[in-house]
Every structure is written in structure tokens, then in C-alpha cells.
Amino acid sequence: MELFESAGNFDVEGVDVKNACFGGTAALFHAINWLESSSWDGRLALVVAADVAVYGSKAARPTGGAGAVAMLLGPDAPLVFDRGLRAHTVRHRYDFYKPDMSSEYPLVDGQLSMQCYQEALLSCYDIYKKKVSKQGLGNAVVIKHCNRDSGDSEFEVDYLCFHSPFVRLVRKAYGWLALKDVHCITETCEKLEKHSALNGVIQSPHSTVRNNRDILCTNGNRVDENVIQDLMTLTGDESQRDVDILCMKTTTELFAEKVEPGLVFAKRVGNMYTASLYACLTSLLLSVSEENLRGRRVLLYSYGSGMASAMFSLRVHPSRPLSKIVHSVTTKDRMENPLLRRLLHDRTRLTVAQFEDLLTERKSFHNAASFKPVHRPEGLFPGTYYLTKVDERYRRTYNQMPYR
């Protein structure tokens, strides 16, 4: 609030939203709802998703990270949310939580947490697909290649961004959605086969899917038949591990095309908790040229332990420029993007020992008052705000690195 106060802006609607990794998405939805409501007075909405992911277990520490993403929302934006296509799944689960206020380290049931992530993902996708169909937009599938014209009005999912605790989970998640698509397609084809049989048309069971081109094709943009054929070999008797391996193997090409452009920060920074999904969206916008983004639809999946989840989509406007929100590139090499180079290559490299020392220091200061951080701010990006002290009443003071 100090920044708003210094600008003389006291009429601010909105507060902190904390719900594990889902808080940023809840705040985003609150902002969208405000913009669409009778309360909107013409001003822009600002959402900041920020978090630090640290773990007590050294085995989990390589997945940790920290990050912040700010989003400005208003009319005539280059990214347009699809209306009426939000899908939620909320359950009560003890998969990942922080019951001990004396420590910032979570209690984690790793296996349960991944099961919850999968359960919520598939539930959200099922609800999302039904909402797409209910609006008369056709079939939402994620196993089509991005080869349509950017001006095509057909409903397509061109790219996907996931909450990304670690990249292998995202790799599995896309495979789970692909398998869900195959189940939906084969079920539809079986219904068509039965309908044809009732009308005296006989088809070979092995050619049912291949012959139903209205299911496999949309405006010349074909579903990847290899994915369908590979995943149709599953009998239901396989272990989850074997299913995951096949799903990942058969979707390798599609994953590289539709998901991997959004994983630059997830690979190089690690888990950002509530900022994770929006770091993936940022990565996508920075990695793909503006020409190839225009008119494309992005499907987003947000997950927070406990559990709360949502799936929603947005479309890159066909004509509004992205230049105000990202430095888009025209080269095929995404690392040529100057903003990506600065964020990734201008960082300060630490040894493992230095990193462990920082975490030990951080642990000793948790809930402490009063204290001043020992670590010096040199090496932070220009403009970064950093903590300078916490007084005896737990009041925090920050400073800002000068701009170059």
C-alpha cells in the first residue's frame, strides 16, 4: 500500500489472497469479476502473484525457487479471457500444508500431492470441455497440432500452461490430458459406430476411429492419429507408471510444440508457488514470436494444495500488439529475446554451500524481531525492492535498488 499512498491513491479495492499456490489465480479472477461488474469505475486492475518456495529437506530443495509476476488488466488488452469457460475443482486434502507457524517449511505428502494434482486436472478438464461444448464451440482437444491460420475462428487449444512444481509433473500432466482426449474421441466414435449399425452401415471395429473424420479433423487441422493409436493400446491393467511412460513418449512432439515454450522459467528458476502458472504464461509470450501468437488460444491450469484448482483459457488478440507487455522476438531462437537473456543470464551464481548458508540464515530470522538481514543487496536486478530491517514490533522497512 505504500506505493499507492505515495501516489495519493487511497480508493483501492482488493486485499491479499492467500491459498497455497492458488492465491494468485483467485486474485486474478477477483480482478476480472470487478472489471465485469457494476462496481468498475474505469480504472485498471493490478494483480501481483509472488512467492518463495523453500524446503527443509535437502532432497526437495533443487525444485525450490522464488518469483513474482505482475498482471495489469483492463479493456482493449492483447490477451482476452474466454468468457464462461472457467472450470473449478475444490476438495479437502492434506497433501501439502504449513501447520507450524514457527517454520516456513511445509509438511508434504509427495505421492498424495501428485495424485491430487492429477485428480483436479482431469476434473477441471472434463468440466472445461463440457462448458466449451455447451456454448456450441465444438470439441476442445489438446492433441491437435498448431497448424491452422491465425485468423481461423474455430475453437482450438494451441498452447497450454500448467502450474509447474517441477517440469516432469507438467510432462506427465499433458500426457494425462492427451489420454483423456483419446478416451473422449473413442467413446464418441463408438457411439457413431452403434448409430451406423442401427442404420445398416457396418464398420470394422479397428477402423472406427480412423473413419470418423468429423471427430479427427477440424477445418483441416488434424488430431495426431499416432497419439490416438498408441494410447488405444492401453488395456487398463497397466500400472500408473507404465501409463505415464507411454503417455509421455507418444506425446513428445506435441509437448515440444504446445507446452515446452512455457517452461523456460520453470526449468531455470524452479517452483514459484502462486506465481508458477503466470511465469509459464510469461515464458510462452517471450518464447514465441508475436506473429505466431496472434489469434492463438492458451489453456491454463492452476493448482493449489489443500486443494483448489481451476482451468481457464485466453486468446491472443489477432491485431492488438503485444509490445507493451513483452519484448516479442522474430527469430526462432527464443534465447535471443533480450528480456529473457537479462532475466536468466544476469543472475548471480551461488555455490551449493552459499545457498545452504542463505537458507540457514533465513531460517534463523523466521518470525524474528528485531533484526537486519545480513545478506547484502548487491546482485539484485535494478529496481528490486529488498528488506532492510524488521523492528521490535515486526514492522518491515524496504529499500529499492537504483535503476541503471
KOLVOKE-815914 format. One record per residue (C-alpha): residue in one letter; x, y, z; residue number from 1. Coordinates in nm, 4 decimals, always signed. Example, Ala and Ser with C-alpha at 12.3 -4.5 7.8 and 13.67 -1.06 7.14 Angstrom:
BEGIN
R   residu         c1         c2         c3   num
R        A    +1.2300    -0.4500    +0.7800     1
R        S    +1.3670    -0.1060    +0.7140     2
//
This chain:
BEGIN
R   residu         c1         c2         c3   num
R        M    +0.0000    +0.0000    +0.0000     1
R        E    +0.2922    +0.2378    +0.0490     2
R        L    +0.3272    +0.2799    -0.3274     3
R        F    -0.0415    +0.3679    -0.3618     4
R        E    -0.0208    +0.6108    -0.0700     5
R        S    +0.2775    +0.7919    -0.2178     6
R        A    +0.0718    +0.8423    -0.5344     7
R        G    -0.2246    +0.9738    -0.3361     8
R        N    -0.4413    +0.6754    -0.4258     9
R        F    -0.6407    +0.5580    -0.1230    10
R        D    -0.9522    +0.4315    -0.3031    11
R        V    -0.8199    +0.0804    -0.3533    12
R        E    -1.0438    -0.2258    -0.3718    13
R        G    -0.8752    -0.5588    -0.3092    14
R        V    -0.6615    -0.7288    -0.0445    15
R        D    -0.4105    -1.0095    -0.0102    16
R        V    -0.5349    -1.3500    -0.1221    17
R        K    -0.3551    -1.6485    +0.0289    18
R        N    -0.4470    -2.0031    -0.0611    19
R        A    -0.1336    -2.2070    -0.1249    20
R        C    -0.0355    -2.1861    -0.4921    21
R        F    -0.3892    -2.0870    -0.5938    22
R        G    -0.3910    -1.7402    -0.4369    23
R        G    -0.2666    -1.5625    -0.7495    24
R        T    -0.5386    -1.7205    -0.9622    25
R        A    -0.8078    -1.6297    -0.7088    26
R        A    -0.6833    -1.2688    -0.7158    27
R        L    -0.6862    -1.2724    -1.0962    28
R        F    -1.0465    -1.3943    -1.1017    29
R        H    -1.1421    -1.1277    -0.8453    30
R        A    -0.9914    -0.8624    -1.0725    31
R        I    -1.1736    -0.9938    -1.3793    32
R        N    -1.5011    -1.0066    -1.1872    33
R        W    -1.4519    -0.6447    -1.0742    34
R        L    -1.3834    -0.5291    -1.4300    35
R        E    -1.7034    -0.7003    -1.5474    36
R        S    -1.9168    -0.5702    -1.2587    37
R        S    -2.1227    -0.2593    -1.1868    38
R        S    -1.8507    -0.1586    -0.9379    39
R        W    -1.5957    -0.0956    -1.2130    40
R        D    -1.5183    +0.2753    -1.2432    41
R        G    -1.2927    +0.2705    -1.5479    42
R        R    -0.9616    +0.2120    -1.3719    43
R        L    -0.7231    -0.0742    -1.4419    44
R        A    -0.6805    -0.3733    -1.2118    45
R        L    -0.3415    -0.4891    -1.0867    46
R        V    -0.2635    -0.8448    -0.9751    47
R        V    +0.0726    -0.9410    -0.8246    48
R        A    +0.1490    -1.3093    -0.7684    49
R        A    +0.4653    -1.3635    -0.5633    50
R        D    +0.6056    -1.6431    -0.3520    51
R        V    +0.9148    -1.8203    -0.2223    52
R        A    +0.9428    -2.1995    -0.2358    53
R        V    +1.1896    -2.3381    +0.0187    54
R        Y    +1.2040    -2.6805    +0.1774    55
R        G    +1.3591    -2.8265    +0.4896    56
R        S    +1.4534    -3.1467    +0.3104    57
R        K    +1.7697    -3.1163    +0.1040    58
R        A    +1.6282    -3.3730    -0.1392    59
R        A    +1.3437    -3.1339    -0.2276    60
R        R    +1.5492    -2.8154    -0.2394    61
R        P    +1.6521    -2.8427    -0.6076    62
R        T    +1.2856    -2.7923    -0.7049    63
R        G    +1.2548    -2.4740    -0.4978    64
R        G    +1.2616    -2.1231    -0.6329    65
R        A    +1.1169    -1.7754    -0.5997    66
R        G    +0.9429    -1.5374    -0.8347    67
R        A    +0.6865    -1.2651    -0.8866    68
R        V    +0.4613    -1.1830    -1.1801    69
R        A    +0.2543    -0.8643    -1.2126    70
R        M    -0.0514    -0.8503    -1.4385    71
R        L    -0.2343    -0.5367    -1.5485    72
R        L    -0.5966    -0.5881    -1.6545    73
R        G    -0.8277    -0.3579    -1.8447    74
R        P    -1.0185    -0.3057    -2.1693    75
R        D    -0.8725    -0.3496    -2.5194    76
R        A    -0.5965    -0.5779    -2.3933    77
R        P    -0.3899    -0.8040    -2.6216    78
R        L    -0.4761    -1.1082    -2.4068    79
R        V    -0.8503    -1.1758    -2.3937    80
R        F    -1.0040    -1.4220    -2.1474    81
R        D    -1.2662    -1.6619    -2.2809    82
R        R    -1.5953    -1.5850    -2.1089    83
R        G    -1.7897    -1.8574    -1.9357    84
R        L    -1.5114    -2.1132    -1.9624    85
R        R    -1.3742    -2.1234    -1.6090    86
R        A    -1.3740    -2.4706    -1.4553    87
R        H    -1.3044    -2.5320    -1.0864    88
R        T    -1.2389    -2.8368    -0.8726    89
R        V    -1.2107    -2.7923    -0.4961    90
R        R    -1.1645    -3.0703    -0.2409    91
R        H    -1.0411    -3.1120    +0.1184    92
R        R    -0.6978    -3.2766    +0.1107    93
R        Y    -0.3918    -3.2796    +0.3387    94
R        D    -0.1387    -3.3091    +0.0574    95
R        F    +0.0835    -3.0056    +0.1240    96
R        Y    +0.0315    -2.7596    +0.4074    97
R        K    +0.2036    -2.5399    +0.6662    98
R        P    +0.0541    -2.6038    +1.0124    99
R        D    +0.3599    -2.4897    +1.2098   100
R        M    +0.3768    -2.1109    +1.2219   101
R        S    +0.7259    -2.1264    +1.3718   102
R        S    +0.8595    -2.2630    +1.0421   103
R        E    +0.8063    -2.1745    +0.6785   104
R        Y    +0.8768    -2.5315    +0.5698   105
R        P    +0.5708    -2.7296    +0.4575   106
R        L    +0.4561    -3.0773    +0.5504   107
R        V    +0.4395    -3.2653    +0.2215   108
R        D    +0.2832    -3.5961    +0.1257   109
R        G    +0.4520    -3.6151    -0.2126   110
R        Q    +0.2578    -3.9079    -0.3556   111
R        L    -0.0779    -3.7714    -0.2408   112
R        S    +0.0088    -3.4259    -0.3735   113
R        M    +0.0722    -3.5610    -0.7237   114
R        Q    -0.2471    -3.7664    -0.7076   115
R        C    -0.4421    -3.4546    -0.6087   116
R        Y    -0.2813    -3.2572    -0.8915   117
R        Q    -0.3885    -3.5256    -1.1398   118
R        E    -0.7372    -3.5636    -0.9915   119
R        A    -0.8018    -3.1899    -1.0053   120
R        L    -0.6518    -3.1552    -1.3541   121
R        L    -0.8730    -3.4216    -1.5107   122
R        S    -1.1815    -3.2984    -1.3267   123
R        C    -1.1220    -2.9396    -1.4409   124
R        Y    -1.0586    -3.0527    -1.7981   125
R        D    -1.3814    -3.2529    -1.8032   126
R        I    -1.5796    -2.9514    -1.6776   127
R        Y    -1.3994    -2.7187    -1.9195   128
R        K    -1.4766    -2.9432    -2.2186   129
R        K    -1.8427    -2.9558    -2.1204   130
R        K    -1.8603    -2.5764    -2.0973   131
R        V    -1.6979    -2.5397    -2.4397   132
R        S    -1.9494    -2.7828    -2.5864   133
R        K    -2.2422    -2.6148    -2.4088   134
R        Q    -2.1509    -2.2844    -2.5727   135
R        G    -2.1651    -2.4538    -2.9129   136
R        L    -1.7924    -2.4081    -2.9699   137
R        G    -1.7225    -2.7692    -3.0680   138
R        N    -1.4796    -3.0136    -2.9091   139
R        A    -1.1892    -2.8853    -2.7003   140
R        V    -0.8931    -3.1170    -2.7523   141
R        V    -0.5232    -3.0715    -2.6778   142
R        I    -0.3771    -3.3274    -2.9210   143
R        K    -0.4033    -3.1160    -3.2360   144
R        H    -0.1002    -2.9529    -3.3933   145
R        C    -0.0827    -2.5727    -3.4182   146
R        N    -0.1029    -2.5532    -3.7962   147
R        R    -0.4177    -2.3539    -3.8571   148
R        D    -0.4304    -1.9982    -3.9889   149
R        S    -0.4091    -1.7402    -3.7105   150
R        G    -0.7303    -1.5785    -3.8317   151
R        D    -0.9293    -1.9015    -3.8047   152
R        S    -1.2322    -1.8599    -3.5795   153
R        E    -1.2589    -2.2311    -3.4944   154
R        F    -1.2180    -2.3110    -3.1236   155
R        E    -0.8708    -2.4557    -3.0811   156
R        V    -0.6284    -2.5078    -2.7931   157
R        D    -0.2934    -2.4020    -2.9361   158
R        Y    -0.0757    -2.3778    -2.6241   159
R        L    -0.1002    -2.4987    -2.2663   160
R        C    +0.0414    -2.3554    -1.9433   161
R        F    +0.0383    -2.5514    -1.6177   162
R        H    +0.1139    -2.4882    -1.2547   163
R        S    +0.4700    -2.6216    -1.2566   164
R        P    +0.6153    -2.7502    -0.9273   165
R        F    +0.8692    -2.9390    -1.1395   166
R        V    +0.8864    -2.9979    -1.5125   167
R        R    +0.8399    -3.3754    -1.5112   168
R        L    +0.4997    -3.3334    -1.3457   169
R        V    +0.3979    -3.0993    -1.6277   170
R        R    +0.5255    -3.3548    -1.8776   171
R        K    +0.3001    -3.6162    -1.7187   172
R        A    +0.0078    -3.3743    -1.6938   173
R        Y    -0.0010    -3.3130    -2.0667   174
R        G    +0.0054    -3.6895    -2.1225   175
R        W    -0.2922    -3.7298    -1.8882   176
R        L    -0.4900    -3.4733    -2.0878   177
R        A    -0.3961    -3.6484    -2.4120   178
R        L    -0.5226    -3.9781    -2.2716   179
R        K    -0.8444    -3.8045    -2.1668   180
R        D    -0.8859    -3.6774    -2.5239   181
R        V    -0.8346    -4.0257    -2.6649   182
R        H    -1.0970    -4.1683    -2.4291   183
R        C    -1.3441    -3.8977    -2.5332   184
R        I    -1.2743    -3.9470    -2.9039   185
R        T    -1.3041    -4.3255    -2.8920   186
R        E    -1.6249    -4.3058    -2.6879   187
R        T    -1.7737    -4.0677    -2.9447   188
R        C    -1.6648    -4.2901    -3.2309   189
R        E    -1.8156    -4.5962    -3.0626   190
R        K    -2.1463    -4.4121    -3.0318   191
R        L    -2.1292    -4.3246    -3.4018   192
R        E    -2.0491    -4.6869    -3.4829   193
R        K    -2.3547    -4.8063    -3.2924   194
R        H    -2.5659    -4.5453    -3.4685   195
R        S    -2.4319    -4.6601    -3.8065   196
R        A    -2.5008    -5.0238    -3.7201   197
R        L    -2.8588    -4.9388    -3.6329   198
R        N    -2.8906    -4.7820    -3.9774   199
R        G    -2.7450    -5.0824    -4.1555   200
R        V    -2.3920    -4.9474    -4.2020   201
R        I    -2.1263    -5.2000    -4.0973   202
R        Q    -1.7766    -5.0848    -3.9943   203
R        S    -1.4693    -5.2744    -3.8825   204
R        P    -1.4028    -5.2112    -3.5118   205
R        H    -1.0374    -5.1395    -3.5927   206
R        S    -1.1283    -4.8646    -3.8393   207
R        T    -1.3927    -4.6912    -3.6302   208
R        V    -1.1749    -4.4011    -3.5165   209
R        R    -0.9933    -4.3612    -3.8477   210
R        N    -1.3178    -4.3476    -4.0477   211
R        N    -1.4800    -4.0793    -3.8344   212
R        R    -1.3069    -3.7790    -3.9907   213
R        D    -1.5520    -3.5334    -3.8341   214
R        I    -1.4020    -3.6277    -3.4976   215
R        L    -1.0401    -3.6324    -3.6117   216
R        C    -1.0447    -3.3161    -3.8212   217
R        T    -1.1451    -2.9594    -3.7591   218
R        N    -1.1109    -2.7268    -4.0561   219
R        G    -0.8157    -2.9247    -4.1877   220
R        N    -0.6395    -2.9254    -3.8510   221
R        R    -0.5967    -3.2915    -3.7677   222
R        V    -0.5766    -3.4679    -3.4367   223
R        D    -0.2479    -3.6564    -3.4063   224
R        E    -0.3612    -4.0074    -3.5062   225
R        N    -0.0370    -4.1641    -3.3812   226
R        V    -0.1212    -4.0478    -3.0303   227
R        I    -0.4683    -4.1987    -3.0595   228
R        Q    -0.3438    -4.5316    -3.1904   229
R        D    -0.0677    -4.5601    -2.9296   230
R        L    -0.2908    -4.4778    -2.6348   231
R        M    -0.5695    -4.7054    -2.7585   232
R        T    -0.3368    -4.9982    -2.6864   233
R        L    -0.3796    -4.9413    -2.3122   234
R        T    -0.5982    -5.2093    -2.1571   235
R        G    -0.6480    -5.0626    -1.8106   236
R        D    -0.4342    -5.3286    -1.6462   237
R        E    -0.1119    -5.1262    -1.6656   238
R        S    +0.0479    -4.9607    -1.3652   239
R        Q    +0.0271    -4.5820    -1.3375   240
R        R    +0.3987    -4.5675    -1.4082   241
R        D    +0.3606    -4.7604    -1.7355   242
R        V    +0.0667    -4.5425    -1.8380   243
R        D    +0.2689    -4.2281    -1.7671   244
R        I    +0.5674    -4.3540    -1.9656   245
R        L    +0.3552    -4.4334    -2.2717   246
R        C    +0.1639    -4.1043    -2.2495   247
R        M    +0.4870    -3.9047    -2.2288   248
R        K    +0.6547    -4.0989    -2.5078   249
R        T    +0.3706    -4.0736    -2.7573   250
R        T    +0.3096    -3.7003    -2.6935   251
R        T    +0.6751    -3.5928    -2.7191   252
R        E    +0.6302    -3.3939    -3.0398   253
R        L    +0.3063    -3.2282    -2.9319   254
R        F    +0.4531    -3.1418    -2.5913   255
R        A    +0.7523    -2.9701    -2.7506   256
R        E    +0.5177    -2.7686    -2.9713   257
R        K    +0.2364    -2.6764    -2.7341   258
R        V    +0.3780    -2.6845    -2.3783   259
R        E    +0.7561    -2.6524    -2.3753   260
R        P    +0.7672    -2.2843    -2.4843   261
R        G    +0.6066    -2.2023    -2.1488   262
R        L    +0.8645    -2.3842    -1.9375   263
R        V    +1.1743    -2.1643    -1.9702   264
R        F    +1.1429    -2.0188    -1.6195   265
R        A    +1.0213    -2.3441    -1.4647   266
R        K    +1.3388    -2.5130    -1.5888   267
R        R    +1.5788    -2.2346    -1.4969   268
R        V    +1.4231    -2.0846    -1.1827   269
R        G    +1.2202    -2.3633    -1.0224   270
R        N    +0.8900    -2.3652    -0.8390   271
R        M    +0.7424    -2.0217    -0.7707   272
R        Y    +0.4269    -2.1491    -0.5989   273
R        T    +0.1482    -1.8996    -0.6696   274
R        A    +0.3482    -1.7243    -0.9441   275
R        S    +0.4339    -2.0508    -1.1199   276
R        L    +0.1488    -2.0624    -1.3733   277
R        Y    +0.1920    -1.6978    -1.4697   278
R        A    +0.5660    -1.7387    -1.5094   279
R        C    +0.4785    -2.0111    -1.7610   280
R        L    +0.2469    -1.7732    -1.9461   281
R        T    +0.5224    -1.5108    -1.9459   282
R        S    +0.7684    -1.7676    -2.0776   283
R        L    +0.5307    -1.8546    -2.3619   284
R        L    +0.4852    -1.4900    -2.4601   285
R        L    +0.8601    -1.4323    -2.4549   286
R        S    +0.9495    -1.7539    -2.6355   287
R        V    +0.7127    -1.7483    -2.9337   288
R        S    +0.7185    -1.4722    -3.1924   289
R        E    +0.4280    -1.2283    -3.1923   290
R        E    +0.3422    -1.3355    -3.5467   291
R        N    +0.2949    -1.6948    -3.4338   292
R        L    +0.0984    -1.5952    -3.1236   293
R        R    -0.1684    -1.3829    -3.2907   294
R        G    -0.5119    -1.5406    -3.2725   295
R        R    -0.3868    -1.8355    -3.0674   296
R        R    -0.5638    -1.9773    -2.7648   297
R        V    -0.3833    -2.0706    -2.4421   298
R        L    -0.5306    -2.3183    -2.1944   299
R        L    -0.4179    -2.2598    -1.8339   300
R        Y    -0.4341    -2.4930    -1.5340   301
R        S    -0.3886    -2.3573    -1.1818   302
R        Y    -0.3473    -2.5789    -0.8758   303
R        G    -0.3110    -2.5051    -0.5070   304
R        S    -0.2668    -2.7701    -0.2420   305
R        G    -0.5425    -2.8275    +0.0036   306
R        M    -0.6896    -2.8407    -0.2708   307
R        A    -0.8196    -2.5689    -0.5037   308
R        S    -0.7805    -2.5714    -0.8803   309
R        A    -0.9080    -2.4051    -1.1945   310
R        M    -0.8796    -2.4343    -1.5705   311
R        F    -0.9478    -2.1403    -1.7985   312
R        S    -0.8361    -2.0046    -2.1319   313
R        L    -0.7404    -1.6850    -2.3050   314
R        R    -0.6765    -1.5824    -2.6615   315
R        V    -0.4057    -1.3599    -2.8043   316
R        H    -0.5904    -1.0876    -2.9921   317
R        P    -0.5353    -1.1055    -3.3703   318
R        S    -0.4376    -0.7378    -3.4056   319
R        R    -0.3598    -0.5740    -3.0697   320
R        P    +0.0199    -0.5538    -3.0261   321
R        L    +0.1985    -0.7452    -2.7528   322
R        S    +0.4854    -0.4967    -2.7416   323
R        K    +0.3514    -0.3235    -2.4299   324
R        I    +0.3653    -0.6381    -2.2192   325
R        V    +0.6544    -0.8377    -2.3658   326
R        H    +0.9539    -0.7879    -2.5886   327
R        S    +0.8441    -1.0247    -2.8638   328
R        V    +1.1020    -1.1878    -3.0885   329
R        T    +1.1054    -1.2615    -3.4584   330
R        T    +1.3903    -1.5129    -3.4518   331
R        K    +1.3399    -1.8853    -3.3986   332
R        D    +1.5951    -1.8868    -3.1167   333
R        R    +1.3958    -1.7825    -2.8102   334
R        M    +1.7115    -1.7084    -2.6136   335
R        E    +1.7726    -1.4153    -2.8488   336
R        N    +1.4989    -1.2325    -2.6583   337
R        P    +1.6862    -0.9569    -2.4663   338
R        L    +1.4462    -0.9699    -2.1718   339
R        L    +1.4941    -1.3454    -2.1354   340
R        R    +1.8699    -1.3023    -2.1591   341
R        R    +1.8670    -1.0388    -1.8843   342
R        L    +1.6416    -1.2347    -1.6503   343
R        L    +1.8293    -1.5616    -1.6940   344
R        H    +2.1910    -1.4692    -1.7641   345
R        D    +2.2388    -1.1601    -1.5464   346
R        R    +2.1748    -1.3529    -1.2277   347
R        T    +2.4320    -1.4097    -0.9550   348
R        R    +2.5650    -1.7649    -0.9425   349
R        L    +2.5978    -1.9185    -0.5952   350
R        T    +2.7670    -2.2346    -0.4826   351
R        V    +2.5626    -2.5008    -0.3055   352
R        A    +2.7379    -2.4080    +0.0191   353
R        Q    +2.6453    -2.0395    -0.0229   354
R        F    +2.2852    -2.1345    -0.0955   355
R        E    +2.2689    -2.3546    +0.2143   356
R        D    +2.4138    -2.0716    +0.4249   357
R        L    +2.1453    -1.8337    +0.2969   358
R        L    +1.8695    -2.0795    +0.3861   359
R        T    +2.0189    -2.1314    +0.7318   360
R        E    +2.0255    -1.7547    +0.7821   361
R        R    +1.6683    -1.7265    +0.6556   362
R        K    +1.5547    -1.9979    +0.8975   363
R        S    +1.7188    -1.8240    +1.1951   364
R        F    +1.5358    -1.4983    +1.1171   365
R        H    +1.1922    -1.6551    +1.0652   366
R        N    +0.9416    -1.4715    +1.2899   367
R        A    +1.2310    -1.2797    +1.4462   368
R        A    +1.2114    -0.9208    +1.5731   369
R        S    +1.4078    -0.7072    +1.5614   370
R        F    +1.6734    -0.7868    +1.3021   371
R        K    +1.8518    -0.6663    +0.9917   372
R        P    +1.9231    -0.9068    +0.7057   373
R        V    +2.2896    -0.9986    +0.6810   374
R        H    +2.2845    -1.0629    +0.3084   375
R        R    +2.3734    -0.7552    +0.1062   376
R        P    +2.1536    -0.6493    -0.1893   377
R        E    +2.4341    -0.6349    -0.4457   378
R        G    +2.3481    -0.8560    -0.7385   379
R        L    +1.9759    -0.7821    -0.7333   380
R        F    +1.8169    -0.6534    -1.0529   381
R        P    +1.7806    -0.2738    -1.0897   382
R        G    +1.4542    -0.1539    -0.9372   383
R        T    +1.4236    -0.4512    -0.6996   384
R        Y    +1.2694    -0.3845    -0.3588   385
R        Y    +1.4506    -0.5548    -0.0723   386
R        L    +1.4069    -0.5858    +0.3027   387
R        T    +1.6366    -0.3655    +0.5115   388
R        K    +1.5080    -0.4295    +0.8637   389
R        V    +1.2301    -0.5574    +1.0873   390
R        D    +1.1849    -0.3616    +1.4106   391
R        E    +1.0849    -0.4857    +1.7557   392
R        R    +0.7147    -0.4523    +1.6639   393
R        Y    +0.7609    -0.6580    +1.3459   394
R        R    +0.7287    -0.3520    +1.1220   395
R        R    +0.9154    -0.4064    +0.7990   396
R        T    +1.1194    -0.1496    +0.6057   397
R        Y    +1.2202    -0.1854    +0.2426   398
R        N    +1.4533    -0.0063    +0.0051   399
R        Q    +1.4829    -0.0122    -0.3723   400
R        M    +1.7826    -0.0802    -0.5912   401
R        P    +1.8521    +0.2169    -0.8203   402
R        Y    +1.7823    +0.1895    -1.1892   403
R        R    +2.0893    +0.1961    -1.4102   404
//
